[in-house]
Amino acid sequence: MKLSRFIFWAIVVIALIVLNSIWDLSYRQWTTGSVCPPLLGMPACYPILTAVILLLVSHFKLYKGHLIGFFIGAGVPWSVAVYASVRQFIEMAQCPKTTEGIPYCYISLAMFTTIIVLKFIQLSLNKK
């Protein structure tokens, strides 16, 4: 399998894992109202869910300008994850945690950083 194609599908798999997790958080937020921290007056999981869907649609090149959509779809959650991770690290806020006690904002930051790095690698491979 060509490396660029492998990276393409690796991004899809990671994004689907993120989508599944954020969908679960969004559902729990909708039903209980106490899962996601606020972001600009609304639960953070809702705009992140929208961004991840944009990322996936853009990744499959379903419209013109897909790269802009991809990097908005990856950049918005990445920025939120950086902000939340810094606040978690300096103990100014608390991110939701896994059952093992790992803050989701740290996991989110790692996953979106991986997606963005993989996309840059894929784009550089496609130029060759």
C-alpha positions as CSV (number, residue, x, y, z in Angstrom):
1,M,0.0,0.0,0.0
2,K,1.3,3.4,-0.9
3,L,2.3,5.4,2.2
4,S,0.1,8.4,1.3
5,R,-2.9,6.0,1.1
6,F,-2.0,4.4,4.4
7,I,-1.8,7.9,6.1
8,F,-5.2,8.8,4.5
9,W,-6.9,5.8,6.2
10,A,-5.0,6.3,9.4
11,I,-6.5,9.8,9.6
12,V,-9.9,8.4,8.9
13,V,-9.5,5.8,11.7
14,I,-8.3,8.4,14.3
15,A,-11.0,10.8,13.3
16,L,-13.7,8.1,13.6
17,I,-12.4,7.2,17.1
18,V,-12.6,10.9,18.0
19,L,-16.0,11.2,16.5
20,N,-17.3,8.2,18.4
21,S,-15.9,9.7,21.7
22,I,-17.3,13.2,21.1
23,W,-20.6,11.8,20.0
24,D,-20.8,9.9,23.3
25,L,-19.9,13.0,25.3
26,S,-22.4,15.1,23.3
27,Y,-25.1,12.6,23.9
28,R,-24.4,12.5,27.7
29,Q,-24.3,16.3,27.7
30,W,-27.7,16.4,26.0
31,T,-29.2,13.9,28.4
32,T,-27.6,15.0,31.7
33,G,-26.4,18.5,31.0
34,S,-23.3,18.2,33.0
35,V,-20.5,16.6,31.0
36,C,-18.8,19.2,28.7
37,P,-17.3,22.4,30.0
38,P,-18.6,25.6,28.5
39,L,-17.0,27.3,25.5
40,L,-18.4,30.7,24.5
41,G,-21.6,30.0,26.4
42,M,-22.3,26.5,25.0
43,P,-21.0,23.0,25.9
44,A,-17.6,22.5,24.2
45,C,-18.6,19.1,22.9
46,Y,-21.1,20.5,20.4
47,P,-18.8,22.7,18.3
48,I,-16.1,20.1,18.5
49,L,-18.5,17.5,17.2
50,T,-19.4,19.8,14.3
51,A,-15.7,20.4,13.6
52,V,-14.9,16.7,13.5
53,I,-17.7,16.0,11.1
54,L,-16.3,18.9,8.9
55,L,-12.8,17.3,9.2
56,L,-14.1,14.0,7.9
57,V,-16.2,15.4,5.1
58,S,-13.2,17.6,4.0
59,H,-10.8,14.7,4.2
60,F,-12.8,12.8,1.6
61,K,-12.6,15.9,-0.7
62,L,-16.3,16.1,-1.1
63,Y,-16.3,19.8,-2.0
64,K,-14.0,22.5,-3.4
65,G,-11.8,24.1,-0.8
66,H,-11.6,20.9,1.2
67,L,-8.2,21.7,2.7
68,I,-9.5,24.8,4.3
69,G,-12.3,22.8,5.8
70,F,-10.0,20.1,6.9
71,F,-7.7,22.4,8.8
72,I,-10.6,24.3,10.3
73,G,-12.1,21.0,11.3
74,A,-8.9,19.9,12.9
75,G,-7.7,23.3,14.1
76,V,-10.7,24.4,16.1
77,P,-10.7,21.2,18.4
78,W,-6.9,21.3,18.5
79,S,-7.0,24.9,19.8
80,V,-9.7,24.1,22.3
81,A,-7.6,21.1,23.5
82,V,-4.5,23.3,23.9
83,Y,-6.5,25.8,25.9
84,A,-8.2,23.2,28.0
85,S,-4.9,21.2,28.5
86,V,-3.0,24.3,29.7
87,R,-5.8,25.2,32.1
88,Q,-5.9,21.6,33.3
89,F,-2.2,21.5,33.8
90,I,-2.0,24.7,35.8
91,E,-5.1,23.6,37.7
92,M,-7.4,26.4,36.6
93,A,-10.0,24.0,35.3
94,Q,-10.9,20.4,35.2
95,C,-11.4,18.4,32.0
96,P,-13.6,15.4,32.0
97,K,-11.5,12.3,32.8
98,T,-11.4,8.7,31.7
99,T,-12.0,6.0,34.3
100,E,-8.2,5.8,34.7
101,G,-8.1,9.5,35.6
102,I,-6.6,10.8,32.3
103,P,-8.1,14.1,31.3
104,Y,-9.8,13.9,27.9
105,C,-8.3,17.2,26.9
106,Y,-4.8,15.6,26.9
107,I,-6.1,12.7,24.8
108,S,-7.8,15.1,22.4
109,L,-4.7,17.2,22.1
110,A,-2.6,14.1,21.2
111,M,-5.2,12.8,18.7
112,F,-5.7,16.2,16.9
113,T,-2.0,16.9,16.8
114,T,-1.5,13.4,15.2
115,I,-4.2,14.1,12.6
116,I,-2.7,17.4,11.7
117,V,0.9,16.1,11.5
118,L,-0.3,13.1,9.4
119,K,-2.1,15.4,7.0
120,F,1.0,17.6,6.5
121,I,3.0,14.4,5.8
122,Q,0.3,13.2,3.4
123,L,0.3,16.5,1.6
124,S,4.1,16.5,1.3
125,L,4.1,13.0,-0.1
126,N,1.4,13.9,-2.7
127,K,3.6,16.7,-4.0
128,K,6.4,14.3,-5.0
